Amino acid sequence: MKTWKVGSRKSRLALTQTHWVLEQLKKRHRDFSYELKHIVTKGDQILDVALAKVGGKGLFVKEIEQALLDGEIDLAVHSMKDMPAQLPEGLAIVCVPRREDHRDVLISRDGKGFYDLPPGAVVGTSSLRRRAMLLHARPDLHVVSLRGNIDTRLKKLEEGQYDAIVLAAAGLNRMGWSAEKVTEYLPVERFLPAVGQGALAIECRADDEELIACLAAIHDPETANAVAAERAFLAALDGDCRVPIAAYAEKTEDGYRLTGMVAAPDGQTVIKDSLTGAEPDALGWTLADRLKARGASELLTAAKEAWSAHE
């Protein structure tokens, strides 16, 4: 019997996602077993500094990817939104299961919805994208940094450090907490999700043909194509955690409809557009070019220079 070595972060959500993937594989392939290895990433260790100041979202995957390259593990399950636009040579995202809910949610201490929060309410988020969209919709809010896993963020809210926090619906759904915790699902029209939000990325060595064939059983082409369009958009803009970028693609009769956004960190300027096409990569790059023509490049440059000045 084949034994796969599986790498995962130690957070409850990361382990829940990894076990879900392994359960889906077990339903389709009974002739394998697995060993789970907990890997602590730099992003898990540094919790008191904004991600943009310490290297961005790649901090949640670098140690895991090194373990793959070194042969210490065979596969890893990531949240797609944590994946940088470029992967190390020799590694590949070979499987993308069906997407969970892609939306953001608001959780408030007193059950008030977003537009019912009092002026000056303190809203916590670790995301520059969410910060920009929150301030664009309501400049009166006081949006402050919130790091940590889901458990930590919910505890800080309950302790009264924030009036409300914004999280991804997918994580709460996977933990089984949505019905109990969510105050409001934020509309995508105003709160466009992060690239890949709600999707999982299963990564392994690109030449591991046996494992890739096994993982094909839980791969969802529609989700993979939608995410490919979003990630192409991100790559074309050279995006990272230092700039507010959002994108969401969905299947249509004519292919995929991709909506993308670039914003100023303070939310005062938002450039947003949509495009439909049949080829995901081309769709992402074409939409990025359209936003660049409307001033997105200048917004991105200004945002990166602002972060560099603070470093």
C-alpha distance (Angstrom), angle and dihedral (degrees) to the residues before:
residue distance angle dihedral
M1 . . .
K2 3.80 . .
T3 3.82 116.1 .
W4 3.80 117.9 -154.6
K5 3.80 119.8 -157.6
V6 3.81 108.4 -138.7
G7 3.81 125.5 -162.7
S8 3.79 123.3 -152.7
R9 3.76 140.7 162.7
K10 3.80 113.2 -109.2
S11 3.80 99.0 -118.5
R12 3.80 117.9 115.3
L13 3.79 91.4 -117.0
A14 3.82 94.2 49.4
L15 3.80 91.3 49.5
T16 3.82 92.0 45.5
Q17 3.80 90.4 52.7
T18 3.79 92.9 46.7
H19 3.81 93.6 48.8
W20 3.82 90.1 48.2
V21 3.81 90.8 55.1
L22 3.80 91.9 47.5
E23 3.80 90.9 49.0
Q24 3.81 90.5 52.6
L25 3.80 90.0 50.4
K26 3.81 91.8 48.2
K27 3.80 89.9 55.7
R28 3.80 89.8 58.0
H29 3.82 102.6 30.1
R30 3.80 119.3 36.1
D31 3.79 96.1 171.0
F32 3.80 98.7 82.7
S33 3.78 140.4 66.4
Y34 3.79 130.8 -163.5
E35 3.78 143.2 -144.4
L36 3.79 117.6 -147.7
K37 3.79 119.3 -142.7
H38 3.82 120.0 -167.5
I39 3.81 112.7 -140.2
V40 3.80 123.4 -169.3
T41 3.80 112.3 -147.3
K42 3.78 127.8 -157.7
G43 3.79 88.6 -111.2
D44 3.81 89.0 59.7
Q45 3.80 92.1 50.7
I46 3.82 99.3 48.3
L47 3.80 106.9 61.7
D48 3.80 103.1 148.3
V49 3.81 98.6 62.0
A50 3.80 130.3 67.6
L51 3.81 112.6 -101.6
A52 3.80 91.7 -123.0
K53 3.80 90.5 61.4
V54 3.80 95.5 53.6
G55 3.78 102.8 41.0
G56 3.78 109.8 -67.0
K57 3.78 133.3 -107.2
G58 3.82 94.7 -30.4
L59 3.79 86.7 77.9
F60 3.81 89.0 80.2
V61 3.80 94.7 58.2
K62 3.82 111.0 28.3
E63 3.81 97.3 90.1
I64 3.80 90.9 44.7
E65 3.79 91.9 50.1
Q66 3.80 90.5 49.6
A67 3.81 89.1 53.3
L68 3.82 88.1 53.7
L69 3.79 92.3 49.8
D70 3.82 91.2 47.4
G71 3.82 92.3 50.5
E72 3.81 93.2 -117.8
I73 3.82 89.7 123.8
D74 3.80 134.3 19.3
L75 3.79 102.3 -149.3
A76 3.77 142.1 5.9
V77 3.79 134.0 -158.1
H78 3.81 114.5 -141.1
S79 3.78 136.2 174.7
M80 3.80 101.2 -106.4
K81 3.81 92.0 -134.1
D82 3.83 88.8 62.5
M83 3.80 92.4 58.8
P84 3.82 118.7 102.8
A85 3.78 116.8 -128.7
Q86 3.83 90.8 -110.5
L87 3.82 124.2 51.8
P88 3.81 126.4 -154.8
E89 3.80 115.4 -93.2
G90 3.79 110.4 -90.8
L91 3.81 95.9 30.0
A92 3.80 129.5 92.8
I93 3.77 141.6 179.0
V94 3.79 96.3 -119.6
C95 3.80 101.7 169.4
V96 3.81 133.9 37.2
P97 3.82 113.8 -179.1
R98 3.79 121.8 -152.4
R99 3.78 112.2 -62.0
E100 3.79 124.1 -104.3
D101 3.83 122.1 -143.3
H102 3.81 107.9 -45.1
R103 3.81 97.8 -159.0
D104 3.79 133.3 105.7
V105 3.79 118.9 -122.9
L106 3.77 134.5 -152.9
I107 3.79 119.6 -136.5
S108 3.79 114.5 -170.8
R109 3.80 129.4 -174.5
D110 3.80 95.1 -129.1
G111 3.80 99.7 34.3
K112 3.81 96.0 -105.4
G113 3.79 118.4 148.2
F114 3.79 123.6 -125.0
Y115 3.79 97.5 -89.8
D116 3.81 91.9 41.8
L117 3.80 94.2 58.3
P118 3.83 109.7 113.5
P119 3.83 119.4 -106.7
G120 3.79 110.2 -83.0
A121 3.79 93.6 21.5
V122 3.81 113.2 164.4
V123 3.81 110.9 -118.3
G124 3.80 120.9 -175.1
T125 3.80 127.3 -146.9
S126 3.80 137.4 145.5
S127 3.80 92.7 -150.2
L128 3.81 126.2 93.8
R129 3.81 87.2 -158.7
R130 3.79 92.3 57.5
R131 3.79 91.8 42.9
A132 3.81 91.5 54.4
M133 3.79 93.8 48.0
L134 3.80 93.8 44.8
L135 3.80 91.3 52.2
H136 3.80 92.6 42.7
A137 3.80 89.8 56.7
R138 3.82 95.6 37.7
P139 3.83 117.1 14.4
D140 3.82 89.4 179.8
L141 3.81 93.3 71.1
H142 3.80 123.2 100.3
V143 3.81 103.4 -132.2
V144 3.81 113.6 -167.2
S145 3.80 136.5 177.9
L146 3.80 119.0 -85.8
R147 3.83 120.0 -177.8
G148 3.79 132.6 173.9
N149 3.79 136.9 70.4
I150 3.81 123.0 -56.4
D151 3.80 93.1 -89.4
T152 3.81 92.0 52.7
R153 3.79 94.1 46.9
L154 3.79 93.2 49.7
K155 3.80 90.7 48.4
K156 3.81 91.6 52.5
L157 3.79 89.5 51.5
E158 3.80 92.1 49.7
E159 3.82 90.1 49.0
G160 3.80 89.5 59.3
Q161 3.81 98.3 -110.2
Y162 3.81 89.0 126.4
D163 3.80 137.1 26.4
A164 3.79 89.9 -143.8
I165 3.78 141.5 -8.0
V166 3.80 133.1 -153.7
L167 3.81 120.9 -136.4
A168 3.80 138.5 163.4
A169 3.79 114.4 -87.3
A170 3.81 91.1 -141.3
G171 3.80 95.4 65.6
L172 3.78 93.1 48.3
N173 3.80 90.7 47.4
R174 3.80 92.3 51.3
M175 3.80 90.0 50.0
G176 3.81 91.0 48.1
W177 3.81 92.2 -121.5
S178 3.81 103.3 113.4
A179 3.80 98.5 95.1
E180 3.79 91.3 50.9
K181 3.80 101.2 38.8
V182 3.81 112.5 29.1
T183 3.79 117.1 98.6
E184 3.80 97.0 178.1
Y185 3.79 139.5 -3.2
L186 3.80 105.3 -132.6
P187 3.83 114.5 -130.8
V188 3.80 115.4 -109.2
E189 3.81 89.7 -136.9
R190 3.81 89.2 70.7
F191 3.81 101.7 20.5
L192 3.79 108.2 44.6
P193 3.84 110.1 -167.5
A194 3.77 128.7 -118.3
V195 3.79 118.1 -89.8
G196 3.80 107.2 -78.5
Q197 3.80 94.8 4.8
G198 3.81 111.6 165.3
A199 3.81 93.9 18.6
L200 3.79 130.1 102.9
A201 3.81 125.6 -137.9
I202 3.79 118.8 -150.3
E203 3.79 108.3 -160.3
C204 3.80 129.7 -168.9
R205 3.79 140.5 147.4
A206 3.79 109.3 -58.4
D207 3.82 93.2 -128.8
D208 3.82 97.0 51.1
E209 3.80 94.8 109.1
E210 3.80 96.2 169.4
L211 3.80 93.5 54.9
I212 3.81 93.1 42.3
A213 3.81 89.9 54.0
C214 3.80 90.0 50.6
L215 3.80 93.2 49.7
A216 3.81 92.2 50.6
A217 3.81 88.1 80.1
I218 3.83 92.1 72.1
H219 3.81 98.6 33.8
D220 3.82 115.7 119.9
P221 3.83 110.9 -155.1
E222 3.81 94.2 -164.1
T223 3.80 92.9 55.5
A224 3.81 90.9 42.3
N225 3.81 92.4 53.4
A226 3.78 93.2 46.6
V227 3.79 91.6 49.9
A228 3.82 90.8 45.3
A229 3.81 89.4 58.0
E230 3.80 91.1 49.4
R231 3.80 93.1 47.4
A232 3.81 91.8 47.8
F233 3.81 87.9 54.1
L234 3.81 89.8 51.1
A235 3.81 92.8 47.1
A236 3.80 92.8 48.4
L237 3.80 89.3 55.3
D238 3.82 92.5 44.7
G239 3.78 85.8 -126.1
D240 3.78 129.6 -176.0
C241 3.80 139.2 151.9
R242 3.80 92.2 -68.4
V243 3.80 93.1 73.2
P244 3.82 133.3 51.2
I245 3.82 104.8 -114.8
A246 3.80 126.5 156.9
A247 3.79 134.9 176.5
Y248 3.77 139.5 169.6
A249 3.81 129.4 -177.6
E250 3.79 127.5 -168.9
K251 3.82 134.3 -177.7
T252 3.79 118.1 -97.4
E253 3.80 135.3 173.3
D254 3.81 89.0 -96.0
G255 3.79 97.9 46.4
Y256 3.80 121.2 -84.2
R257 3.77 131.7 -17.2
L258 3.80 111.9 -144.4
T259 3.79 123.3 -166.3
G260 3.79 117.0 -169.0
M261 3.78 135.4 -177.4
V262 3.79 139.5 -169.3
A263 3.81 118.8 -173.0
A264 3.77 141.4 179.4
P265 3.84 110.9 -106.9
D266 3.81 90.9 -113.6
G267 3.80 91.5 53.0
Q268 3.79 94.2 -124.4
T269 3.80 92.8 118.5
V270 3.80 122.7 41.4
I271 3.81 124.2 174.9
K272 3.79 112.8 -166.5
D273 3.79 136.9 163.3
S274 3.81 142.9 156.1
L275 3.78 134.1 -137.1
T276 3.80 135.9 180.0
G277 3.79 125.0 -144.4
A278 3.79 144.3 144.5
E279 3.82 100.2 -126.8
P280 3.82 111.7 67.2
D281 3.82 99.9 -155.4
A282 3.79 93.9 45.7
L283 3.80 89.7 46.6
G284 3.80 92.3 55.6
W285 3.78 95.0 46.9
T286 3.82 93.6 45.0
L287 3.80 92.8 50.8
A288 3.80 90.6 47.7
D289 3.81 89.8 53.0
R290 3.79 89.5 50.8
L291 3.81 91.9 53.4
K292 3.81 91.6 45.0
A293 3.81 88.8 55.7
R294 3.79 88.1 56.3
G295 3.80 94.9 52.0
A296 3.81 105.2 -82.6
S297 3.81 92.9 128.7
E298 3.79 91.3 58.4
L299 3.82 91.2 49.4
L300 3.81 91.6 49.9
T301 3.80 93.3 47.6
A302 3.80 92.3 48.8
A303 3.81 92.0 48.6
K304 3.81 93.2 50.1
E305 3.81 92.3 46.2
A306 3.80 89.9 50.9
W307 3.81 90.7 54.1
S308 3.79 91.8 46.1
A309 3.80 90.1 53.1
H310 3.82 89.9 55.6
E311 3.81 94.8 48.6
